[in-house]
Amino acid sequence: MFPLMRDNFMENKKRTVQASEVGMGTRVVWAGEQVQHPYNATQAPIVVSAAYGYDDIDKWYDVALGKEPGFIYSRMSNPTVSVLEDKICELESAESAVAFSTGMAAISGVLHTFLSYGQRVISTRDSYGGTNKIFEEFLPRMGVEVTLCDTLDTVVLEQEIAKGCSVLYLETPTNPTLKIVDIRRLVAAAKRVGALVVADNTFATPLNQNPLALGVDVVVHSATKFLSGHGDVLGGVVCGAEHLMSQVRHYREINGASLDPFSAYLIIRGIKTLALRLRQQQASAQLLAEYLCTEPLVESVNYPGLPQHTGHDIARSQMNGFGAIVSFVLKGGMDTVTRLLPLLRYAHRAGNLGAVETIYGPARTTSHVENTPEERQALGISEGLVRVSVGIEDSADLLADLKQAFALVRSKQNDAILHADSAKRFIEIEA
């Protein structure tokens, strides 16, 4: 039998306790892999078999019933994917984890697992656009009541929770406005009414935030982003207590949104450098955010590492670091966006984040591309809002690149003003 599947909860718990005694830089490398891989391989092998055969029919049946560890069919479980799930368990200090084909598949899977007709879910308005589309378009079709509140109005959130709900769904920091939710306070409100609390930990990563330790029941990640870290794979993961994950796993088995083994391998490999990557990315993010606060063409800057950020104190109390995402609003809206972004030398202009390369993108083409301008305005997302996923490049180079791009925009603006003034004077002279 391929010895890559989690043996049982007690063994899983034992490895988690051992891992928690060392630093995160060590944990991301060794989590889930302090076992002997087949053929004495030092890396988790990529197992591409769709099915797994048995000569012993009774044993096959026991594995199928879950009485013995093993594998039957890769839509249900796969040896390589199981290594990834073990890794997530240890990093998030969870009993169990379930991997999905994408981050949205993971989010959708959780919501469809724990919500049904007649129940109520509460969340915030300015979470990731794809998540809010589930709330606005799909859950109501199932007869689920959806209440979306102002992210920063904790009092209103508590009042709505007190009215009763089955699930409280949180995202913190939010995408792309970087708002911070007080996890402890809202968890306390949810527990008073017996609600399940789900938190999207994608932006923070397990290194910066441990929602389960703050009382959250279920944690979701888009593994496409910081976990894999190289912009070359799609994936999602969910983790929490085994009695909850068994339900999520059953949904995934029937829904079919399983992660493939090669993608699992890429995510496993990416996680091993997460601590190194995030350390550099966060240092650069802080530097860029501080500079943007001084730039005349910038209207506002969103980064929880700034002392003036509305969620700075809460972030300090529940996070170990402020993350590698910065967003800012440009004066002049999309007109300035379309002039600034092409001038950047060391940046992709794309709809992804968390990669080793720096990535810039306006909300209208990234996080909230499916929303209308009116919907974005109602969410407080300006047409001039730009999200920056800071990469691992040298901080000084990223800062210099941003400065030269802004300088060119200002120079062209001044040239346009001078040209307009000259043309006006010429017309006056001719007249």
N, C-alpha and C positions, 0 to 999 in steps of 0.2 A: 504494500500500500504506500502511495506517495505521501510521506510524512510532512505535509505542509498545512494541513487544516488545523484550526484551533482544537486542542484536545478536549478541554472542558473549561467551565468558568473558573474553577479553583486554580488551575494551572495558568490561565490567562491573568487572573488577579495576582498571582505570585510574580509573574514577569513584570506587571505594571508597578508593583511595590518596589521591586529591585530597580526598575528604570527611573523611578521618581527620586532615587537617591543620588543621581548624577545630573550633570548639567544638560540643558537642552541641546547643546551642540553634540553631545554624546548620544543623547536619546534619539535624535532624528536619524543618526547613522545606524544604531543598533536595535531600535524598537522593532519588535516583531521578527527579528532575525537572529536572536540568540538561540537558534536551533540548528541542527545539522541539515543542510539541504541535500537532496539526492545527489549521488555520485560525488559527495564531498565538495560540491560547488560552493564557492564563496559568495556567489550572488544567486538570487532566486531565479530558477530556470523559468523560461516561458513555455508553458504547457498549452499547446494549441488543440488538443483533442476535444472533440465535441462531446464524446461519451467515454465511459470508463467500464471495462468489462470485468466479469466475475465468473470464475469456474464454480465457486461455492454459491449455489443459489440461495441458501439460507442466509449467508452473510450479506449477499446482495440485498435481500429483503430487509435485513436489519439496518443496513446503511440507508436504504430508501426510507425507512421509518424513523431514522434519526437515532436509533438505538446504539449504533456504532459510528465512529467518525469515518469519513470517506467521501467519495465523489461518485455521482451517478451521471449527471448531465451538466454541461457547463453553463447552461442558462440558470441553473439552480446554484451551483458553486463550482469554483475552479481553483486549482492549487495556487496559481500565481496571484489571482485576485484575493485569495485568502491571506496571503502574506501582506498585501496592502491593507486589508481590513484589520489584521493584527497590529500593524504599524499605527494605524489611526487610533485603535483602542488605547495603546500605550501613550500616545502623544496627548490624547484628550482625557486620559484616565477614565475610560469607559469600559463597561463590561463587554460590549459587543458592537460591531459595526457592519454596515451593509454598503457595498459599492454599486454605483449606478453608471450608466453610459454617459451622462452629462450632469452638470450641476442642476439644470432645470428639471431633469428627470428625477433627481434626488428630492428636490423641493416639492415637486408635484406628487411624488410617491408618498412623502410624509403626509401631506395635506389630504390626499385621497385615502390614506390608511386610517387616519384618525378623525375624519369628518364624514358625516352622513346626513341624510335628509332630516331637516328640523333642528339641526344643531347650529351653533353660532361660533364664529371665529372673529377675533379682534386683532388688528395689526395697525401699522402706521402708514400714512399716505405716501411718503417719499422713499419707500424702499425701492429696490431694483425694479425697473419697469416690467420685466418678464414676470416677476413674482406678483406684482400688482395686477397684471393681466389675468392671472389665475383667479385672484380675488374678485376682480370686476366682471370677468366674462364667463369663467367656467364653473366656479363653485356655486354661483346662483342657479345655474342650470340643474344642479343636483339638489336644490332646495336648501342650500346652506345659507344662513344669514351672515352677511359680511359687514363688519363695522371697521372703517378706517379712520384713525384719529391723527391729529397733529402730533408729529413725533416728539416735539419738545414740550407739549402740554401734558405733563405727567399726571396732574390732578384730574383732567378729563379722562385720560386713559384709566386711571384707578376707578373713577366713577362708572365708566362703561363696563369694566371688568366686574365690579360689584353687582351689576345687574345680571350677571351670569354669562358664562361662555364655556365652550368645550376646549377650545385651543386659543392660546395667546401666541402670536407669531412675531418675533422680534428680529431686527437686523441692525447690528451696531458694530462699527460705524456704518452709516447708511451709504448707499451708492446712488448718486455721486456727490451728495452734499456733505458727507462726513459728519452727520449729526450723531450724537452719542445718546444712547438710551440707558437709563439707570436700571440695570438688570436686577440687582438685589431688590429694589423697591417694587418693581413690577412683578417679580416672581412672588414676593410676599402677598401682593394683591391677588394674584392668580391662584395661589394655594388656598386662600380663604374661601374660594368658590369651587375648588377641586378641578381647576383647569390644567390641561397639559401645556407646558411652555416649550416652545421650539425657538431656537436661535440660529441665525445664519452667521457663522464665524469666519466667512471667507476673507474679509478685509483684514481682520485682526490676526488670523492664523492661530494655531494652538500655542505658539511661542509667546504671543502677546496677550492672550485672553483664554481663560478656561471657564466657559459658561456652565459646565456641569458642577463645578465647585461653587458656583454662585447660585445654584438651585435649579438651573434649567434642566428639563427632562430629556430633550432631544437636540442634538447639534447637527447642522448641515453645513457642507462645504461644496463650493464649486472647485473641484480638484484641478480643473483647467487652469486656474489662476496661480496663486503663490505656491501651493503644494507641489505641483509639477514644475512650475517656474521657468519653462522654456518655450512656451507658446506653441507646442507641437503636438498636443494631445487634448482630448476632451474627456471629462470624467466628473463624477460627483460621489460624495460619501455622506453617510448618515451614521451617527453613533449615539449610544445611550445604554440604558439597562436592557438586559437580554429579553425580558418579558415584553418590552416595547419593540426591540429590533426583530424579534421573531415574527411580529405582525408585519413590519416593513419588509422583511425578507420574503414573506409569503406573497405580499403584493407584487414585489419585483419579479418573483418566479412566474406569476400569472401574467403580469403586464409585459414582461420580456425585456425591460430596459436594463439588461445586465451589461456590466463592463467587460470588454474583451481582454484577454490575457496580455497582449502586447501593450495596450494602453495602460494596464495595471503596472507592467514592468517600467514603463516610462515615468509613471507617477512615483513609484517606489524609488527609482533612481534620482528623480528630482528632489524628493523630500530629504534625501541625505545631505544636500547642500543648503537646505532652507535657512538654517541659522546663519551661515556665512553670507548668503544672499541678503537676508533681511537686515542684517547689521549694517551693511553698506547702503542698502536702499533707504533705510530710515534716516541715516545720517544725511544723505543727499536730500531727502524729502524735507527735513527740517531746514536745511540751508536754502532750498528753493522757495519754501513757504515764507521764510523771513525776508528774502529778497523781493518776492512778489508784493509784500506789504508796502514796499517803498516805491514800486513802479507806478508812475503817473497814469498809465493806460489801464491799470487794474482797479476795478471798482470794489471788489471784496475778495478775501482769501479764506478758504475752508481747510483747516488742518488742525486736528485736536492737540497737536504739540505746541500750538501758539497759546500763550497765556490768556489772550483776549478771546479765544474760542469759547463759545457758550458752554460747551461740554468738557472743557479742559479739566476741571476738578474731578468730575465723575470719571473721565478717562483715566486719570492718575490713580483713582481708587480701585479700578477694576481691570486695568491693563498694565502690562509690563513694558510696553512700548507703544508708540503712536501710529505705527504703520507706514506704508510706503506709497500711499495715495494722497495726492493734493488736488484740490479743485479751486478754480478761481473764475471770477466773472470779469469779462473785458468790457470796458467802455466802448460803445459803438456796436455792441452786439455781434451778430454773425459777420458783419462787414469787416470788423477787426479780426475776428477769428480766421476768416478766409485769407487775410493778408499776413497774419502772424505765423500760422502753423507751417506753411510751405517753406518758410525761411529757416526753420530749425534743421540743423545738420545731423545731430545725433538723436534721432527720434523717428519712430514709426508713427504714422497717422492711421490708426486702426482701431477696431472695436474689441480689443482684448485688454487684459491687465495682468500684472503679477509676473511678467516675463523678465528675463535678464536685460533686455533692451528697454529703454525708456519709450513710453507710448503716450501720445497726446490724442485727445479726441473730444469734440463737443458732445454734450448729452444728447443732442438731437440726432446724432449718427451712431451713438453707442448705447448707453444704458437705457435711454428712453426713446429709441428710434421708432418704436411702434406707437408712441403717443402723438397726438396732434399738438400743434403749437398752443392751442387753448388748454389742453390737458396739462401740458408742461407748465404753463403759466399758473394754473390752479395749484400745481404741486410746488410752486415756488422755484421752479427750475428755469432760469433765464436762458434765452437763446444765445447769450454770450458766455454761458458757462462751459469751461473747458476742464476735463478731467486729465490728470497726469498720473500715470503709473510709472514711478521712478525706478529706473533700472540699476544695474550694478556698475555702470561706467564711473570713472573718476568724478568725484563731486565737483571739482574745480572746472572740469570740461563741461559738465551739464550746466553749471551756473553761467559760464562764459557764453555758451551756446544760446541760452535763453536771453542773456543781456544783449548779444549782438542782434538777435531777431527783433527784440523790442526797439533797439536803436534804429534799425532799418525801417521799421514801421513808422516811427516818429519822424525820421528823415524824409520819408516819402510823403507823409502828411504835411510837413513843412514846405516841401517842394510844391505840393498841390496848392497850398494856401498862397505861396508866393506867385505861382502861375496864375491863380485866379485873380489876385490883386493886380498883377501886371496887365492881364487882359482887361480888367475893369478900367484901369487908368488909360489904356490905349483907346478904349471905346469912348471914354470921356473926352480925350484929346481930339479924336476924330469928329466928335459931335460939336 
